[in-house]
Amino acid sequence: MEEVPGWLETLAERVAGTPVPSMLRPPASGGRSAAVLLLFGEGPLGPDVLLIQRSSNGRTHAGQPAFPGGGVDPEDDGPIAAALREAVEETGLDPTGVRVIGTMPELYVSHSDNRVTPVLAWWHTPCVVHAASPDEVESVERVPIRELVDPANRIRLRHPRGYSGPAFRVRGLLVWGFTAGVLDTVLGSSGFELPWDHSRIEDIPPDVLNLASR
């Protein structure tokens, strides 16, 4: 099995104890257990991460780029198993080519009432992936880290309620919300991040917001 790159091992160690912002801190009780897979591989343009574009017909987070993932089912052996199962169902991923290397602290997504555990993994034997569940996923993309850290692709998006958060414009995708927040944290611990202009603030496009608010 191919060794996990040193940068990724260091990243996993750093984010394992990342402080959880108050707005993402899980409540004392309640919420559905869920997990997402942060799958890193080595592509033609260097290290990359797997993202999906959720279906615009979805019930929650419609049309948004995201990490593969979903709820932890009773038959799952915890969030790691759930993250891998969901990635297989959504992208056709071959899990034998994946090595899980760690998790991040549980995060709470109030809009969907999910307690989400991000699972970090190394894609040592990549396979072809695609939108394996068309009702849930419109497309699948391996996004190079070099494009995510490019200052030209980084902005902050402002919600009508006034708060703003990190976002990325890459590969025709507008990555924002929970996924962008996790990526922002991960990139900050990766050693790849470049200085960027945090004062570049744009309003969330109305069509994007309408889909996400359904």
N, CA and C of each residue as an Amber inpcrd file, in Angstrom:
protein
   642
   0.8450000  -1.2060000   0.0000000   0.0000000   0.0000000   0.0000000
   0.8760000   1.2520000   0.0000000   0.5220000   2.2270000  -0.8220000
   1.2880000   3.4570000  -0.8850000   1.2390000   4.1940000   0.4470000
   2.3820000   4.7440000   0.8520000   2.4640000   5.4600000   2.1170000
   1.6750000   6.7650000   2.0570000   1.1210000   7.1450000   3.1910000
   0.4300000   8.4330000   3.2980000   1.4800000   9.5410000   3.2460000
   1.2770000  10.5750000   2.4240000   2.2510000  11.6700000   2.3590000
   2.4370000  12.3350000   3.7190000   3.6400000  12.7950000   3.9660000
   3.9250000  13.4280000   5.2500000   3.0490000  14.6350000   5.5170000
   2.7740000  15.4340000   4.4680000   1.9520000  16.6300000   4.6850000
   0.5550000  16.2720000   5.1590000   0.0350000  15.1170000   4.6740000
  -1.3140000  14.7270000   5.0460000  -1.3470000  14.1460000   6.4580000
  -0.3190000  13.4140000   6.8350000  -0.2380000  12.9220000   8.2060000
  -0.1800000  14.0940000   9.1880000   0.6220000  15.0980000   8.8550000
   0.7270000  16.2800000   9.7120000  -0.6040000  17.0120000   9.7820000
  -1.2580000  17.1380000   8.6300000  -2.5640000  17.7930000   8.5830000
  -3.5600000  17.0800000   9.4810000  -3.6170000  15.7550000   9.3850000
  -4.5660000  14.9860000  10.1930000  -4.3090000  15.1910000  11.6780000
  -3.0480000  15.2520000  12.0680000  -2.7060000  15.4680000  13.4760000
  -3.1530000  16.8570000  13.9310000  -2.9620000  17.8430000  13.0810000
  -3.2990000  19.2190000  13.4570000  -4.8010000  19.4280000  13.5970000
  -5.5730000  18.8840000  12.6570000  -7.0170000  19.1580000  12.6810000
  -7.7730000  18.2590000  13.6570000  -7.1230000  17.2170000  14.1620000
  -7.8100000  16.3120000  15.1010000  -8.2720000  17.0430000  16.3520000
  -7.5430000  18.0740000  16.7220000  -7.9110000  18.8220000  17.9290000
  -8.3190000  20.2480000  17.6420000  -8.7740000  20.5190000  16.4250000
  -9.1700000  21.8780000  16.0550000 -10.3170000  22.3770000  16.9300000
 -10.1930000  23.5570000  17.5460000 -11.3040000  24.0970000  18.3350000
 -12.5440000  24.3010000  17.4610000 -13.6960000  23.9660000  17.9940000
 -14.9480000  24.1110000  17.2500000 -15.5590000  25.4780000  17.5290000
 -15.8010000  26.2860000  16.4840000 -16.4310000  27.5950000  16.6930000
 -17.7850000  27.4320000  17.3800000 -18.1700000  28.4260000  18.1430000
 -19.4110000  28.3350000  18.9220000 -20.6190000  28.0590000  18.0430000
 -20.6590000  28.6360000  16.8210000 -21.8280000  28.4520000  15.9670000
 -21.9060000  27.0410000  15.3790000 -20.8070000  26.2740000  15.4630000
 -20.7920000  24.9030000  14.9550000 -20.6990000  23.8770000  16.0760000
 -20.7770000  24.3320000  17.3120000 -20.6580000  23.4240000  18.4460000
 -21.9610000  22.6240000  18.6190000 -21.8560000  21.2970000  18.6550000
 -23.0750000  20.4820000  18.7900000 -23.7890000  20.7480000  20.1040000
 -25.1170000  20.6600000  20.0880000 -25.8810000  20.8160000  21.3260000
 -25.6400000  19.6350000  22.2600000 -26.0490000  19.7960000  23.5020000
 -25.8390000  18.7400000  24.4860000 -26.5540000  17.4600000  24.1050000
 -27.6640000  17.5840000  23.4090000 -28.4040000  16.3980000  22.9650000
 -29.1370000  16.7400000  21.6750000 -29.5980000  15.6780000  20.9990000
 -30.3470000  15.8790000  19.7610000 -29.4360000  15.9820000  18.5560000
 -30.0360000  16.0410000  17.3970000 -29.2910000  16.1000000  16.1550000
 -29.0050000  14.7130000  15.6140000 -28.9370000  14.6080000  14.3110000
 -28.6730000  13.3340000  13.6460000 -27.1850000  13.1590000  13.4210000
 -26.6440000  12.0120000  13.7490000 -25.2390000  11.7260000  13.5010000
 -24.9950000  11.5870000  11.9970000 -23.9600000  12.2340000  11.5050000
 -23.6280000  12.2080000  10.0840000 -22.1140000  12.2690000   9.9290000
 -21.6580000  12.0470000   8.7060000 -20.2200000  12.0790000   8.4380000
 -19.9800000  12.4790000   6.9920000 -18.8370000  13.1240000   6.7500000
 -18.4110000  13.4450000   5.3910000 -16.9930000  12.9350000   5.2030000
 -16.6540000  12.6470000   3.9370000 -15.3300000  12.1140000   3.6180000
 -14.4870000  13.1710000   2.9220000 -13.3760000  13.5520000   3.5590000
 -12.4010000  14.4350000   2.9440000 -11.3360000  13.5270000   2.3410000
 -11.5050000  13.2070000   1.0710000 -10.6470000  12.2390000   0.3990000
  -9.5800000  12.9590000  -0.4290000  -8.3420000  12.8190000   0.0000000
  -7.2240000  13.4650000  -0.6680000  -6.4740000  12.4520000  -1.5330000
  -6.0990000  12.8840000  -2.7400000  -5.3380000  12.0300000  -3.6390000
  -4.2330000  12.8180000  -4.3040000  -3.5290000  12.1720000  -5.1940000
  -2.4710000  12.8250000  -5.9710000  -2.8830000  12.7760000  -7.4320000
  -3.1880000  13.9550000  -7.9970000  -3.6290000  14.0280000  -9.3860000
  -2.5750000  14.6320000 -10.2810000  -2.9050000  14.8900000 -11.5420000
  -1.9600000  15.4670000 -12.4920000  -1.4170000  16.8250000 -12.0600000
  -2.2090000  17.5720000 -11.2660000  -1.8010000  18.9020000 -10.8110000
  -1.3960000  18.9040000  -9.3540000  -1.0200000  17.7340000  -8.8300000
  -0.6130000  17.6450000  -7.4390000  -1.7450000  17.1720000  -6.5430000
  -1.6260000  17.3890000  -5.2330000  -2.6560000  16.9260000  -4.2970000
  -4.0270000  17.5070000  -4.6340000  -5.0680000  16.6760000  -4.4770000
  -6.4190000  17.1550000  -4.7340000  -7.3810000  16.5740000  -3.7110000
  -8.6150000  17.0640000  -3.7420000  -9.6540000  16.5940000  -2.8270000
 -10.9280000  16.3510000  -3.6320000 -11.6780000  15.3370000  -3.2350000
 -12.8880000  14.9500000  -3.9590000 -14.0970000  15.7400000  -3.4650000
 -14.7960000  16.3860000  -4.4050000 -16.0250000  17.1090000  -4.0890000
 -17.1430000  16.6280000  -4.9990000 -18.3610000  16.7490000  -4.5180000
 -19.5340000  16.4570000  -5.3250000 -20.3750000  17.7260000  -5.4640000
 -21.1680000  17.7800000  -6.5230000 -22.1710000  18.8340000  -6.6760000
 -23.5140000  18.1870000  -6.3920000 -24.1530000  18.6200000  -5.3140000
 -25.4290000  18.0140000  -4.9490000 -26.5200000  18.3700000  -5.9530000
 -27.4750000  17.4820000  -6.1070000 -28.5730000  17.6900000  -7.0460000
 -29.3890000  18.9180000  -6.6570000 -29.8100000  19.6780000  -7.6560000
 -30.6700000  20.8360000  -7.4020000 -32.0670000  20.4100000  -6.9690000
 -32.3490000  19.1090000  -7.0710000 -33.6510000  18.5780000  -6.6400000
 -33.6020000  17.9970000  -5.2340000 -32.4600000  18.1140000  -4.5770000
 -32.3070000  17.5390000  -3.2460000 -33.1660000  18.2270000  -2.2090000
 -33.3700000  17.5320000  -1.0990000 -34.2130000  18.0740000  -0.0340000
 -33.4740000  19.0720000   0.8400000 -32.1760000  18.8730000   1.0620000
 -31.3720000  19.7990000   1.8560000 -30.0680000  20.0940000   1.1240000
 -29.5760000  21.3250000   1.2940000 -28.3210000  21.7530000   0.6610000
 -28.3570000  21.5420000  -0.8530000 -29.5100000  21.7550000  -1.4520000
 -29.6840000  21.5230000  -2.8890000 -28.7170000  22.3740000  -3.7040000
 -28.1070000  21.7350000  -4.7010000 -27.2390000  22.4290000  -5.6280000
 -25.8720000  22.8050000  -5.1050000 -25.5750000  22.5110000  -3.8550000
 -24.3130000  22.9360000  -3.2700000 -23.1850000  21.9260000  -3.5090000
 -21.9700000  22.4260000  -3.7670000 -20.8040000  21.5470000  -3.7220000
 -20.5990000  21.0700000  -2.2790000 -20.1230000  19.8530000  -2.1390000
 -19.9870000  19.2740000  -0.8070000 -18.9870000  18.1320000  -0.8410000
 -18.6300000  17.6700000   0.3350000 -17.8880000  16.4250000   0.4340000
 -18.8880000  15.2760000   0.3470000 -18.4910000  14.1280000  -0.1870000
 -19.3970000  12.9710000  -0.1090000 -19.7330000  12.6850000   1.3610000
 -20.9560000  12.2850000   1.6060000 -21.3160000  11.9730000   2.9900000
 -22.8100000  11.9940000   3.2220000 -23.1900000  11.7280000   4.4580000
 -24.6010000  11.6870000   4.8190000 -24.7760000  11.1460000   6.2260000
 -25.9790000  10.7510000   6.5330000 -26.3040000  10.2930000   7.8700000
 -25.6710000   8.9510000   8.2240000 -25.4140000   8.7760000   9.5040000
 -24.9220000   7.4930000  10.0180000 -26.1290000   6.5870000  10.2410000
 -26.1990000   5.4950000   9.4810000 -27.3030000   4.5570000   9.5950000
 -27.0510000   3.5580000  10.7170000 -28.1200000   2.9300000  11.2430000
 -27.9580000   1.9630000  12.3300000 -26.9890000   0.8330000  12.0060000
 -26.9310000   0.4340000  10.7450000 -26.0440000  -0.6780000  10.3780000
 -24.5910000  -0.2380000  10.1800000 -24.3290000   1.0710000  10.1840000
 -22.9530000   1.5590000  10.0640000 -22.2060000   1.3690000  11.3780000
 -20.9370000   1.0780000  11.2610000 -20.0900000   0.9690000  12.4470000
 -19.4530000   2.3260000  12.7210000 -20.2970000   3.3260000  12.9650000
 -19.8160000   4.6590000  13.2870000 -19.6390000   5.5590000  12.0810000
 -19.1420000   6.7840000  12.3130000 -19.0480000   7.7880000  11.2460000
 -18.0560000   7.4400000  10.1430000 -16.9820000   6.7420000  10.4480000
 -16.0140000   6.3850000   9.4040000 -16.6630000   5.4630000   8.3840000
 -17.3560000   4.4470000   8.8760000 -18.0400000   3.5190000   7.9740000
 -19.1140000   4.2450000   7.1760000 -19.8150000   5.1760000   7.8110000
 -20.8710000   5.9160000   7.1210000 -20.2950000   6.7920000   6.0120000
 -19.1720000   7.4750000   6.3010000 -18.5590000   8.3400000   5.2970000
 -18.1190000   7.5330000   4.0780000 -17.5290000   6.3770000   4.3030000
 -17.0930000   5.5340000   3.1870000 -18.2870000   4.9950000   2.4100000
 -19.3120000   4.5270000   3.1310000 -20.5020000   3.9780000   2.4590000
 -21.1610000   5.0440000   1.5900000 -21.3210000   6.2350000   2.1340000
 -21.9640000   7.3050000   1.3700000 -21.1370000   7.6730000   0.1470000
 -19.8060000   7.6940000   0.2870000 -18.9510000   8.0170000  -0.8560000
 -19.0850000   6.9700000  -1.9550000 -19.1940000   5.7130000  -1.5560000
 -19.3930000   4.6360000  -2.5280000 -20.7210000   4.8310000  -3.2540000
 -21.7810000   5.1090000  -2.4950000 -23.1050000   5.2570000  -3.0810000
 -23.1960000   6.4820000  -3.9860000 -22.5120000   7.5690000  -3.6070000
 -22.6520000   8.8230000  -4.3510000 -21.6940000   8.9440000  -5.5300000
 -20.5090000   8.3220000  -5.4400000 -19.4900000   8.5360000  -6.4680000
 -18.9890000   7.2570000  -7.1240000 -19.4140000   6.0840000  -6.6540000
 -18.8900000   4.8390000  -7.1940000 -17.4830000   4.5310000  -6.7330000
 -17.0420000   5.1770000  -5.6680000 -15.6940000   4.9900000  -5.1300000
 -15.4340000   3.5310000  -4.7580000 -14.2210000   3.0450000  -5.0560000
 -13.7810000   1.7280000  -4.6000000 -13.0950000   1.9210000  -3.2530000
 -13.7180000   1.4930000  -2.1500000 -13.1660000   1.7720000  -0.8150000
 -11.8560000   1.0380000  -0.5310000 -11.5440000   0.0010000  -1.3150000
 -10.2790000  -0.7010000  -1.0800000  -9.0810000   0.1610000  -1.4640000
  -9.3270000   1.2320000  -2.1980000  -8.2470000   2.1320000  -2.5800000
  -8.0770000   3.2980000  -1.6330000  -8.7660000   3.2360000  -0.4860000
  -8.7860000   4.3540000   0.4560000  -8.2320000   3.9280000   1.8110000
  -7.4280000   4.7810000   2.3960000  -6.9120000   4.5540000   3.7500000
  -7.3370000   5.7040000   4.6480000  -8.1620000   5.4260000   5.6330000
  -8.6090000   6.4570000   6.5750000  -7.4610000   6.7870000   7.5180000
  -7.2320000   8.0830000   7.7300000  -6.1010000   8.4790000   8.5750000
  -6.5050000   9.3030000   9.7960000  -7.7750000   9.7000000   9.8980000
  -8.1710000  10.4500000  11.0840000  -9.5180000  11.1110000  10.9260000
  -9.9280000  11.7930000  11.9790000 -11.1920000  12.5260000  11.9750000
 -10.9840000  13.9020000  12.5840000 -11.9150000  14.7920000  12.3030000
 -11.9670000  16.0960000  12.9290000 -13.0620000  16.0740000  13.9940000
 -13.0730000  17.0350000  14.9040000 -14.1400000  17.0970000  15.9030000
 -15.5200000  17.2230000  15.2490000 -16.5250000  16.7000000  15.9100000
 -17.9020000  16.7620000  15.4150000 -18.3600000  18.2130000  15.3020000
 -19.0540000  18.5240000  14.1980000 -19.5570000  19.8670000  13.9280000
 -21.0760000  19.8180000  13.7550000 -21.7520000  20.8640000  14.1840000
 -23.2120000  20.8720000  14.1100000 -23.6830000  21.7870000  12.9890000
 -24.5190000  21.2410000  12.0890000 -25.1160000  22.0100000  10.9940000
 -26.5870000  22.2050000  11.3360000 -26.9310000  23.3960000  11.7980000
 -28.2780000  23.6310000  12.3250000 -29.3500000  23.5110000  11.2490000
 -29.0270000  23.9230000  10.0050000 -30.0330000  23.9110000   8.9420000
 -30.5990000  22.5170000   8.7100000 -29.7340000  21.5100000   8.8050000
 -30.1750000  20.1260000   8.5900000 -30.2170000  19.3190000   9.8770000
 -29.8850000  19.9550000  11.0160000 -29.8770000  19.2960000  12.3250000
 -28.9690000  18.0610000  12.3220000 -27.7890000  18.2090000  11.7100000
 -26.8320000  17.1090000  11.6340000 -25.6070000  17.3860000  12.5000000
 -25.1560000  16.3580000  13.1820000 -23.8940000  16.3900000  13.9180000
 -22.8790000  15.6670000  13.0300000 -22.0210000  16.4360000  12.3750000
 -21.1840000  15.8980000  11.2990000 -19.7430000  15.6590000  11.7500000
 -19.2580000  14.4490000  11.5180000 -17.8570000  14.1220000  11.7620000
 -17.1090000  14.1040000  10.4320000 -16.1730000  15.0330000  10.2030000
 -15.3530000  14.9760000   8.9930000 -14.2920000  13.8670000   9.1360000
 -14.2150000  13.0120000   8.1200000 -13.2830000  11.8870000   8.1100000
 -12.2220000  12.1420000   7.0470000 -10.9580000  12.1280000   7.4310000
  -9.8660000  12.3740000   6.4920000  -9.3130000  11.0500000   5.9880000
  -9.0360000  10.9830000   4.6840000  -8.5450000   9.7310000   4.1030000
  -7.6000000  10.0050000   2.9440000  -6.7520000   9.0040000   2.6600000
  -5.7890000   9.0750000   1.5640000  -6.2220000   8.1070000   0.4770000
  -6.3010000   8.6190000  -0.7410000  -6.7400000   7.8300000  -1.8960000
  -5.4960000   7.2340000  -2.5520000  -4.9820000   6.1530000  -1.9820000
  -3.7080000   5.6170000  -2.4560000  -3.8270000   4.9160000  -3.8010000
  -5.0320000   4.4220000  -4.1420000  -5.2430000   3.7750000  -5.4410000
  -6.5030000   4.3620000  -6.0590000  -6.3690000   5.4990000  -6.7700000
  -7.5460000   6.1740000  -7.3230000  -8.2870000   5.3080000  -8.3470000
  -9.5770000   5.5330000  -8.4500000 -10.4210000   4.8580000  -9.4280000
 -11.2710000   5.9070000 -10.1290000 -11.9480000   5.4990000 -11.1650000
 -12.8700000   6.4040000 -11.8420000 -14.0830000   6.6390000 -10.9420000
 -14.4760000   7.8950000 -10.7930000 -15.6580000   8.2280000  -9.9930000
 -16.6390000   9.0060000 -10.8740000 -17.9030000   8.9700000 -10.4840000
 -18.9370000   9.6270000 -11.2780000 -20.1510000   9.8610000 -10.3860000
 -21.1520000  10.5400000 -10.9320000 -22.3910000  10.7690000 -10.1800000
 -23.1790000   9.4670000 -10.1510000 -22.8940000   8.6350000  -9.1520000
 -23.4680000   7.2930000  -9.0860000 -24.9030000   7.2820000  -8.5820000
 -25.3210000   8.3850000  -7.9690000 -26.6910000   8.4910000  -7.4700000
 -27.2920000   9.7860000  -7.9950000 -27.7950000   9.7620000  -9.2440000
 -28.2500000  10.9900000  -9.9050000 -29.3060000  11.7710000  -9.1360000
 -30.1060000  11.0960000  -8.3210000 -31.1180000  11.8070000  -7.5400000
 -30.4750000  12.6990000  -6.4740000 -29.2490000  12.3650000  -6.0690000
 -28.5720000  13.1060000  -5.0120000 -27.3870000  13.9100000  -5.5170000
 -26.7420000  13.4560000  -6.5810000 -25.4850000  14.0560000  -7.0270000
 -25.5500000  14.3810000  -8.5150000 -25.1780000  15.6100000  -8.8770000
 -25.1680000  16.0190000 -10.2840000 -23.8080000  15.7810000 -10.9300000
 -22.7380000  15.9620000 -10.1820000 -21.4040000  15.7670000 -10.7500000
 -20.3970000  15.5060000  -9.6400000 -19.2300000  15.0060000 -10.0490000
 -18.1440000  14.6950000  -9.1180000 -16.8770000  15.3200000  -9.6700000
 -16.0810000  15.9150000  -8.8090000 -14.8910000  16.6290000  -9.2710000
 -13.7270000  16.4320000  -8.3080000 -12.5470000  16.1020000  -8.8680000
 -11.3160000  16.1160000  -8.0910000 -10.7210000  17.5130000  -8.2260000
 -10.7250000  18.2650000  -7.1390000 -10.2920000  19.6640000  -7.1760000
  -8.8690000  19.7800000  -6.6450000  -7.9300000  20.2480000  -7.4690000
  -6.5390000  20.3980000  -7.0170000  -6.4130000  21.3970000  -5.8660000
  -5.5920000  21.0560000  -4.8830000  -5.3420000  21.9650000  -3.7630000
  -4.7690000  23.2840000  -4.2670000  -3.9280000  23.2270000  -5.2970000
  -3.3110000  24.4520000  -5.8160000  -4.3530000  25.4340000  -6.3170000
  -5.5090000  24.9340000  -6.7950000  -6.5770000  25.8260000  -7.2440000
  -7.3670000  26.3720000  -6.0500000  -7.5170000  25.5630000  -5.0190000
  -8.2370000  26.0240000  -3.8340000  -7.4730000  27.1170000  -3.0970000
  -6.1420000  27.0140000  -3.0710000  -5.3520000  28.0140000  -2.3410000
  -4.9940000  29.2230000  -3.2000000  -5.2980000  29.1810000  -4.4840000
  -5.0160000  30.3120000  -5.3650000  -5.8040000  31.5350000  -4.8730000
  -5.1300000  32.6210000  -4.4940000  -5.8390000  33.7950000  -3.9700000
  -6.9230000  34.3160000  -4.9060000  -6.7430000  34.1120000  -6.2290000
  -7.7430000  34.5870000  -7.1950000  -9.0540000  33.8250000  -7.0660000
  -9.0190000  32.6380000  -6.4550000 -10.2210000  31.8050000  -6.3420000
 -10.8890000  31.9020000  -4.9810000 -10.3740000  32.7740000  -4.1120000
 -10.8880000  32.8470000  -2.7450000 -11.6220000  34.1630000  -2.4930000
 -12.7990000  34.0610000  -1.8960000 -13.6080000  35.2230000  -1.5300000
 -14.2960000  34.9190000  -0.2030000 -15.0220000  35.9120000   0.2920000
 -15.9620000  35.6870000   1.3900000 -17.3550000  35.9700000   0.8570000
 -18.3210000  35.1440000   1.2480000 -19.7130000  35.3350000   0.8180000
 -20.5360000  35.8400000   1.9850000 -21.3540000  36.8600000   1.7050000
 -22.1770000  37.4760000   2.7420000 -23.6150000  36.9890000   2.6210000
 -24.1330000  36.5020000   3.7430000 -25.5240000  36.0630000   3.8200000
 -26.4110000  37.2770000   4.0600000 -27.6790000  37.2500000   3.5930000
 -28.5770000  38.3800000   3.8360000 -28.7230000  38.7380000   5.3120000
 -28.4730000  37.7700000   6.2120000 -28.5680000  38.0590000   7.6470000
 -27.3770000  38.8470000   8.1590000 -26.3670000  39.0360000   7.3030000
 -25.2590000  39.8920000   7.6860000 -23.9250000  39.2130000   7.8990000
 -23.9320000  37.9380000   8.2540000 -22.6570000  37.2720000   8.5000000
 -22.0500000  36.8000000   7.1830000 -20.7460000  36.5780000   7.2020000
 -20.0480000  36.1340000   5.9990000 -19.1090000  34.9940000   6.3420000
 -18.7270000  34.2410000   5.3140000 -17.8420000  33.1090000   5.5140000
 -16.9970000  32.8710000   4.2890000 -15.9580000  32.0400000   4.4080000
 -15.0680000  31.7760000   3.2790000 -15.7790000  31.0450000   2.1560000
 -15.2920000  31.2610000   0.9430000 -15.8530000  30.5930000  -0.2300000
 -14.7550000  30.4460000  -1.2790000 -15.0050000  29.5550000  -2.2410000
 -14.0490000  29.2700000  -3.3030000 -14.7870000  29.2180000  -4.6410000
 -14.1650000  29.7790000  -5.6740000 -14.6750000  29.6240000  -7.0410000
 -13.6740000  28.7570000  -7.8020000 -13.9970000  27.4870000  -7.9650000
 -13.0820000  26.5490000  -8.6290000 -13.8590000  25.5920000  -9.5280000
 -13.2850000  25.3160000 -10.6940000 -13.8520000  24.3230000 -11.5980000
 -15.3290000  24.5540000 -11.9030000 -15.7430000  25.7950000 -11.9620000
 -17.1400000  26.1060000 -12.2160000 -18.0420000  25.9360000 -11.0090000
 -17.4420000  25.6850000  -9.8490000 -18.1990000  25.4820000  -8.6190000
 -18.0540000  26.6950000  -7.7060000 -19.1270000  27.0420000  -7.0150000
 -19.0680000  28.0230000  -5.9470000 -19.1940000  27.2500000  -4.6420000
 -18.0630000  27.0590000  -3.9790000 -18.0290000  26.2750000  -2.7400000
 -18.1830000  27.2380000  -1.5720000 -19.2040000  27.0390000  -0.7440000
 -19.4700000  27.9550000   0.3590000 -20.0850000  27.1910000   1.5210000
 -20.4960000  27.9110000   2.5550000 -21.1750000  27.2920000   3.6890000
 -20.2880000  26.3290000   4.4570000 -20.8960000  25.2370000   4.9330000
 -20.1970000  24.2660000   5.7750000 -18.9540000  23.7120000   5.0840000
 -19.0900000  23.3220000   3.8170000 -17.9710000  22.7150000   3.0990000
 -16.8010000  23.6820000   2.9830000 -17.0850000  24.9340000   2.6330000
 -16.0180000  25.9310000   2.5150000 -15.3700000  26.1970000   3.8680000
 -16.1640000  26.1920000   4.9300000 -15.6100000  26.4120000   6.2620000
 -14.6380000  25.3150000   6.6610000 -14.9980000  24.0740000   6.3670000
 -14.1050000  22.9490000   6.6730000 -12.8500000  23.0310000   5.8070000
 -13.0140000  23.3270000   4.5130000 -11.8620000  23.4670000   3.6310000
 -10.9340000  24.5820000   4.1050000 -11.5020000  25.6810000   4.5420000
 -10.7130000  26.8020000   5.0310000  -9.8610000  26.3720000   6.2230000
 -10.4590000  25.6270000   7.1420000  -9.7300000  25.1270000   8.3080000
  -8.6290000  24.1560000   7.8950000  -8.9770000  23.2390000   7.0040000
  -8.0240000  22.2250000   6.5610000  -6.8520000  22.8510000   5.8090000
  -7.1400000  23.7860000   4.9030000  -6.0750000  24.4220000   4.1370000
  -5.1450000  25.2170000   5.0460000  -5.7230000  25.8160000   6.0960000
  -4.9040000  26.5740000   7.0300000  -3.9250000  25.7080000   7.7970000
  -4.2020000  24.4030000   7.8760000  -3.3210000  23.4680000   8.5780000
  -2.4900000  22.6190000   7.6340000  -2.6290000  22.8540000   6.3320000
  -2.0130000  21.9690000   5.3470000  -0.5890000  22.3300000   4.9650000
  -0.2260000  23.5870000   5.1880000   1.0770000  24.0470000   4.7330000
   1.0500000  24.5630000   3.3070000  -0.1060000  24.4450000   2.6330000
  -0.2190000  24.9020000   1.2530000  -0.8630000  26.2780000   1.1210000
  -1.5160000  26.7590000   2.1710000  -2.2970000  27.9870000   2.0580000
  -1.4210000  29.1780000   1.6860000  -1.9730000  30.0640000   0.8470000
  -1.3150000  31.2940000   0.4280000  -2.1000000  32.4860000   0.9730000
  -1.4340000  33.6120000   1.2100000  -2.1600000  34.8070000   1.6500000
  -3.2190000  35.2010000   0.6150000  -4.3960000  35.5870000   1.1030000
  -5.4520000  36.0240000   0.1940000  -6.2060000  37.1900000   0.8040000
  -6.9570000  37.8810000  -0.0100000  -7.6240000  39.1140000   0.3830000
  -8.9670000  38.8160000   1.0570000  -8.9900000  38.8700000   2.3860000
 -10.2130000  38.5810000   3.1380000 -11.2600000  39.6910000   2.9870000
 -10.8550000  40.8050000   2.4160000 -11.8130000  41.9020000   2.2400000
 -12.6380000  41.7530000   0.9590000 -12.3400000  40.7290000   0.1510000
 -13.1460000  40.4580000  -1.0550000 -14.4410000  39.7860000  -0.6220000
 -15.4760000  40.5710000  -0.4420000 -16.7590000  40.0650000   0.0590000
 -17.8360000  40.2750000  -1.0050000 -18.5580000  39.2000000  -1.3080000
 -19.6580000  39.2580000  -2.2650000 -20.9200000  38.7150000  -1.6000000
 -22.0680000  39.1640000  -2.0930000 -23.3330000  38.6090000  -1.6150000
 -23.5540000  37.2290000  -2.2220000 -24.1730000  36.3430000  -1.4570000
 -24.5140000  35.0310000  -1.9960000 -25.5050000  35.2290000  -3.1470000
 -25.2270000  34.6840000  -4.3280000 -26.1690000  34.8410000  -5.4430000
 -27.5700000  34.3670000  -5.0550000 -28.6070000  35.1170000  -5.4130000
 -29.9720000  34.7680000  -5.0160000 -30.3880000  33.3520000  -5.4090000
 -29.9910000  32.8980000  -6.6220000 -30.3960000  31.5590000  -7.0400000
 -29.7420000  30.4930000  -6.1800000 -28.4910000  30.7300000  -5.7790000
 -27.7920000  29.7850000  -4.9030000 -28.4590000  29.7490000  -3.5340000
 -28.7870000  30.9180000  -3.0180000 -29.4110000  30.9960000  -1.7090000
 -30.7970000  30.3700000  -1.7050000 -31.5560000  30.6010000  -2.7610000
 -32.9100000  30.0340000  -2.8380000 -32.8790000  28.5090000  -2.8370000
 -31.9430000  27.9230000  -3.5830000 -31.8180000  26.4690000  -3.6050000
 -31.4620000  25.9300000  -2.2250000 -30.4840000  26.5790000  -1.5920000
 -29.9980000  26.0980000  -0.3100000 -31.0200000  26.2570000   0.8020000
 -31.9380000  27.2020000   0.6430000 -32.9010000  27.5110000   1.7110000
 -34.1830000  26.6860000   1.6310000 -34.2660000  25.8090000   0.6270000
 -35.5040000  25.0390000   0.4640000 -35.6960000  24.0650000   1.6050000
